[in-house]
Amino acid sequence: MQIIHKTDTWPPSAGDYKNCLVLYDDNWNDYRYITLFHAVFCDDDGECIDIGDVKIYYYDYDKKRTDTYGKAVASVIDKNITQLDKKFCSLGQTLNYYQKLKNNCPNDYLDILKRLNDIAIDHDLRNEFIEEDGVQTSLLRDSSAEKALNEAELLLKTNQLLEKDVSFSYFAKVPYNTDRTHLFFDFKKNENLPYRINALIGKNGVGKTQILSHLAESLSGITENVSEKEESFKGKRPPVDKVISISYSAFDEFRKRVAKDNDYKDNSYAYCGIQSEHGTLSLDDLKRNFLKALETIRQSKRLKSWKIIMQELIEKEHLDLIEQTVEGEIDNIHWSSGQYILLCTMTEVVAKIEKESILLFDEPELHLHPNAVANTIRMLYRLLEEFDSYAIFATHSPLIVQEIPSKYVKILSRIDNVLTVRTPSLECFGENVTNITNDIFDVNESESNYKTILNNLSKKMSFDNALKIFDGTLSFNAMIYLKGCYRDE
């Protein structure tokens, strides 16, 4: 099969090519390495089928060898690729690239990979090139590419992936602490406990949002600081295919989508939320993103999964609106602002999630009625299970913590400008919300405003008159405290 190098940045049109693989250029700059190509298979009828992204490294265009290494590799690749010479190597940027190549070119995929000097299947080439700066910086920039390097060969041979433990250590950096703090995220499979969600909790200002933001960049590879990735993990990144940042907040610190393009340039990162690079998205922007995501869901045959998830999020009396939404009648449906944000954001998540993704969710309780929290956690567990994925939450909600076993909960504290980490002293899972609030969130009873008010009332009037102010409905707990105020006098 021919491998055609199309020397521009436009995909081929139907009928332009037949029975060949076409690589067309992309001038995306990875720290001055320009290595990215898009692969398209053109069948016997000239129909074009997207295969995915592949990066090609050229030995002479490496930072170690020339000051002018910021040249496009495309400039030294022939229009008809018979065999790349020994100064080149390539790597597909996702496992999906290899799967699609095999599905569409079942008799030629190995020959194609060999002619492109693919280091996922050629161990000698891998050993020869793996330490090169351009390979580490560009070809292995994304977590999905690192995963492809390690797992593509097995996938091609067996159509199966290794069952693995994606637990990992992360060395977090916060502005007030000069040293990094070790966090261990436990995702080891557990047949008896819900294990796919870890949670970070702590008071405002401790650094939860910043940790998630930095984790998103170093985990996915979109950080511009290459050493940050190395210092954050001090070893291999966990083998995840995609990092998805989620936030309903107007003040989140996640890297946003490119303003004119709802799809982030990198395969390994996506942002789902209400912000863009230029500020908060309007309702019309949210609707456009929703319709685009819903179309992606249709094309990827995830509509059934999406409906099930929406049924967990939306109140029963509004379930009929989901079908109207599927038909694109969103302009005629009157959701509340909170419902719009939930609907649009979670639809984007369903559209963008891949197998073995990690979701980084900053305050998932925002816009949720307390009754909806448990439903939302159940929905997320269902989504994570379906896509063999994982999540890390930053939360202030005891209702969320109540749904997560303590071994997966990290309590962050700021003590003398040092970030400390501990696990809960009680079992959170199924625990009374009051106990979680007092113990896990370190709420001091002396901070409770109701006590100050009851104490003041006891100084002004009798116990019975104080009860009358509340129409005789004061809780037993509050009555006990109020009675004690009179004894103290």
N, C-alpha and C positions, 0 to 999 in steps of 0.2 A: 504494500500500500504506500502511495506517495505521502510524504510529509511536506506540505507547502508552507513557506514562510511568506505571509502577506505583509508587505513592508509599509503598513500604515496602521492607524489606531481604530479603524472601523471594522466591525465584524462583517463577514461575507454575507451577501444576500442569497436568498434561495435561487438555485440554478447556476450560480457563479462557478461552483466546483462540484464534482461528483466522485464518490468513492475515494475519499482522501481525508487526511487530517490536516486542518489548517491552523497554523499558529499566527495570530496577529498581535502587533506590538502594543505595549502600554508603557508610557513614559513615567510611570510611578517611580518616585525617587526614595530608595531605602538608604538614607544617610550617604547619598551620592552613589550608591550602587543602583543601576537601572537594569534590572534583570527580569522583569515581569512580562509574561506573554499569556494570552488567552487561547485556549485550545477549543476548536470546534470540529466535530465530525460531520462531513457532508456525505449523505448516503447515495445510493444509485439513482435516486430521483432528484438529487440536488437539494434535498431538505437539510437544513443545518441544525445540528443537535449540540447544545453546549456541553462540553466535557469538564471544563473548569480551568483554574489557573495553574501555571507551571512557571517556575523561575529557572533561568539558565545562567550559570556562572562561567566567566571567562578568566582564565589564569592570569593573563597579561593585564587585565583591568582590575587589579587588586591594590588596595591601599598600601600593601607592603612593597609593591614593586614600582609604582608610578605615582607622581603627584597629580596626574591628570586622570585619575581612575574614574571620575564621574562621567564616563561615556556610556552610551546605551550598548548593551551586548548585541542588540539587534543589528547594529552597524557592521558586525563582522560575521553574520550568519547568512549563508546563501539562501536564495529564494526557493531552491529545491534541496531539501535536506536528505542526503543519502546516508550520511553518517557523520555526526559531530566528531571532530578530532579529539585527541587526548588532552587538549587544553580546556575542554568544556566539561561541565557536568550539569545535571538538571535534577529538580525535585518538584513533584506535584505538591500543591499547597494544602490539600485536604485528602483524606481517605476517599472521599466521594469522587475525586478526579480519577483515581485508580479503578474504582468500582464502575464508573461510567465508561471508562476506556475499555474495560473488559467486556461490559455488557454490549457495547456498540461495535466493538472490533474483536469478537471472540477468537478469531484466527490470527489476528495480527498484533494484539496488544503487547505481547512480550517482545516482538521484533521492534515495535515502535519505541518501547522503553529502552531497549538496548541501543538503538540508533541515536537516542537522545542522551545516552550516558547517564541513565537514571541511577542515583546513588541509593535509592530505597531497595533496589533489587540486585545491584552489583556491589558486593562487599569490598572487593579490591579497590574500586573507584572511591567508595565511601572512605576507606582508610587513607587513601591518597589525598582526598580533598577536605576531609572533615574539619581540620584545624585551620583552614584558610580563613582569613578575616572576612572575605566577602561571603563565604558560605555561612559562617556563624552569624554575621550581621544581617544579611539579606535573605538567603534561602531558608534559614532557620529562625527568622525573626518571629513568625507567628507560632503560637502553641499548636495550632492545627497542623503546621508543617512538621514540627518535631514529632508529633504523633504519627503522621504519615511515614516519616523516615523509619520509625521503629515498628510499624504494624502493617504497612502496605504489602510486604512480601507474604506474610501469613494470610492476609485477606485475599490476595490473588490466588494463592494455592488452595485455600480451604473454604473461601467465602464466609469465614468466621473470624471473630475478633477474640483476643485473649480476655478472659475474665480477670479483672485486676482490681487492686485496692488503690484508689486515687487519693487516699489520705496524704496530707503534706504538711511540712513545716514552713512557716512564713515568718520572716524577721521584719516586724513592722517598725516604721519610722514615724514619729509624731513631732511637731515643731518644738515642743517644750522639753523633749528628752533627747540628749545627745547620743545615747546608746540605742540600739535596736532592741525590740522586745520580741521574744519567741512566742509565737502562737502555733498550736498544733490543731489542724482541722481533721477530724476523724470521720472518714466516709467508708470505713471498712464494712463490708456487707454483714448485716445482722438479720437472721431469719425471724427473730422474735420482736425486734424493736424497729420503729421508724428511724432510719439512720441517714436519710438523704438530706436533712437540713441541719446545719449548725447555726448557732445564734451568738451574736455579740451584744452584751448589754452593759450599760454604764451611764453615768450622769452626763448631761450636756457639757461639752468642752473636753471630754476625755479623749476624743479622737476617733470615734467609731466611723463617722462618715469619711474622714480622711484616710483611714485604714482601708475601707472598701474602695475608695477612689484609686489609691496607690496600688492596691491588689489587682484591680481591673487592668491597669496599664502594664504592670510587670508580668501578670499571669498571661495576658493575651499577646504581649510583645509590642504593643503600640507605643510604649514609652520611648521617648527620644534619647533617654539616658541608658546606654547599653549596660553600663556597670550596675545600674539600679536593679536590673533583672538578676544579675549574678549575686549581688549582696542580699537581695530579698529572699532568695531560695537557698543559696549556698549549696548548690547541687542541682539536680534536674528539676525542671518544672513538672508539676503533675500532668499526666497525659490526658488533657481535655481538648475537645475539638473546638469549642467556642466559649467565649466569656460574654455574658449578657448582663449589662448594668440596668437596673430598674429603679425608678424613683418617681413618686408623685409630688415631690417637693419642688418649690420654686428656688430653693437654695442648695440643691445638691451639687456635688463637686465632680461628678463623673464627666469624662470626655464625651462631648456631644456629637451628634451626627453633623456632617457637612450641611450647611444651611440649605443649599439648593438640591440636595440629594438625600433621600431618606435612607439610602443604603450606605453604610460606612465602607470606606475603601478596602479595609482589611477583611479577610475571611474570618479572622479569629475573634472579632469584637463587634458587638452591637449595643446600641443604647436604646432603651425603651422608656419614655417618660414625657414630661410636658415642657421640656426645655429644648432650645436650639443654641447654636453658637451666639445668637444675637438676642437671646432673652426667652421669655415665656411664650409658648405656642398659643395662637388664637384658637378659638373653637373651630373655625374653618380649617386651620392647619391640622388639628387633631382629626377632623373628619376625613381629610385627604389621606392622611397617614393610615387611618383605619381602613378606608376603601382599598388602598394599595395592598395593605397587609391581608385583607380578606381575599383579594384576588390571588395572592401568593398561596394562601391556605387552600383555595379551590384547586389551583394548579398542582399543588403537592398532595392533594387528596387527604387533607386533614380536617375537612369540614365537620365530619362526625365528631372528632375529638374536640374541636372548637365548640360545638354546640353543647357537649357534655360539660365542658369547663364553664361556659357561660351560665348554664343552668345552676351551677354551684354558686356563682357570683351574684346573679340577679334574683330579686325577690320573686316568689311564686306568682304573684299577681301581675308580674311584668314578663312572664315567660313567652307570651304570644308575640311580644315585640322582637324577640330574637329572630323569628322566622321573617318578620318584615325587614329586619336589618340585613338578613341574608340576601333578600331581594334588592338590596341597595336603596331602600326607602328611608335612609337615615335622616334626611332633611325633614321628613314628615313625622318623626318620632320625637316626643318630648321627654328626653331623659333629664334628670337633674345633672348639675355640673359634676358632682362626685361620680355619678353613674357613667357619664361620658368619659371621664378620665380612666375609670376602671375598665370600661369596655374597650376603649382605644388602646390603652397601654397593654393590657393582657392579650388582646388580639395580635398586637405586634410581637409579643413574646412567643405565642403559638406559631406565628409565621417564621420567626427567625431561629427558634431553637433547633439544635441538631443533636444527634446521638452524642452522649458524653459531653454535655455542656455544663458550665457552672453559672448559676444565676446569682448575682450579687444584688440584694434587695435592701434598699435603705428605707426603713420604717414602713413596712407593708401595711401597717394598721391605719395609715392615713386614708381618709375618705371612707372608712369602713365603720358601719354600725357594730357595736359589740357583738350582737347576735350573728353578724356575718363573718367574724374573725375565724371561728372554727371551720365554717364552710370554706373559707379562702385557703386555710392551711390544708384541708382535705383536698381541695382542688389542686393545689400546688404539688402535694404528694402524688396525686394521680398523674399530673403532667410529668413530674420527674421520673416516676416509675416507667411511664410509657416511652420516654426518650432516654432512659438509663442515665439520668443526669442528677445534678446536685445543686444545693443552694446554700448561701451564707446570708443570714439576715443581720441587720443592725436594728434593734427594736427597743421601745420603751413599754411594750405592752405585756402585762402579766398574763393576758389571755393567750397570747402567742407562746410565751414561755411554758404555759401549762400544757401545750401540745408537743413539747420537745423533751426527751429524756435528758437529765442533768449532765450526762457524760458528753453531750453535744453542745453544752452551753458554756460560754466564757464570760466571766464578769470582769470588766475593765475598770480600774481605779487609777486616779492620779494622786500620788502621795509624794509630797516634796518634789514636784516636777519630775517624777519618775513614773512611767506607766507600768502598772502591775497587773497580773492576770491570775485569776483563781477560778476554780469550778465551784458550783453551789454546794453548800453544806447539807442541804436537804434535796430529796428527789422532786424535781419540778413536775414530772409527768403526772398529770391528774391531780396535782396538789391544789389545795384551797387557794383561791386568788389572793385572799388577805395575807396568808402566810408567805406567798411568793412576793407580794408587794413589800412586806415588812423585811423579809430575810434577803431575798435576791436583789431587790432594788434599793435596799438599805434605807427605807423610809422610816425616819424617827418619829414615833408617836408624838413627841413634843412639838414637831413641826406642823401638826394638824391644826388647821384654822378653826375647826368646830370646837375644839377644846377651849380656845381663847374666848370664843363667843359664849359658850356655856358658863365658863368661869365668871365672865362679866355679868351674865344674867343672875347668877347666884348672889351677887353682891347688891343687886337692885330689887329683887323680889323673892317671894317664897318659892319653894319647890313646886307646889301645885300651880301657881300662876305661871311659872316658867313652862310647865307642861302644856298649859292652855294656849300659849303662843303657837305651839306646833299642833294645835287642834287634837291633842291627845295621841298623836301618831309617832312620837319620838321613839326611835329604835331602843331595844333593850340595852344594847351596848352604850348608847348615848345617855340613857337614863341612869345606868350604873355610874357613869362618870360624873353626871350632874349631881347625883346624890352624894358622891364623895366630896364635891366642892363645898357642900354645906357642913360636912363633918370636919373638913379642914379648918373651917372658921371657928 
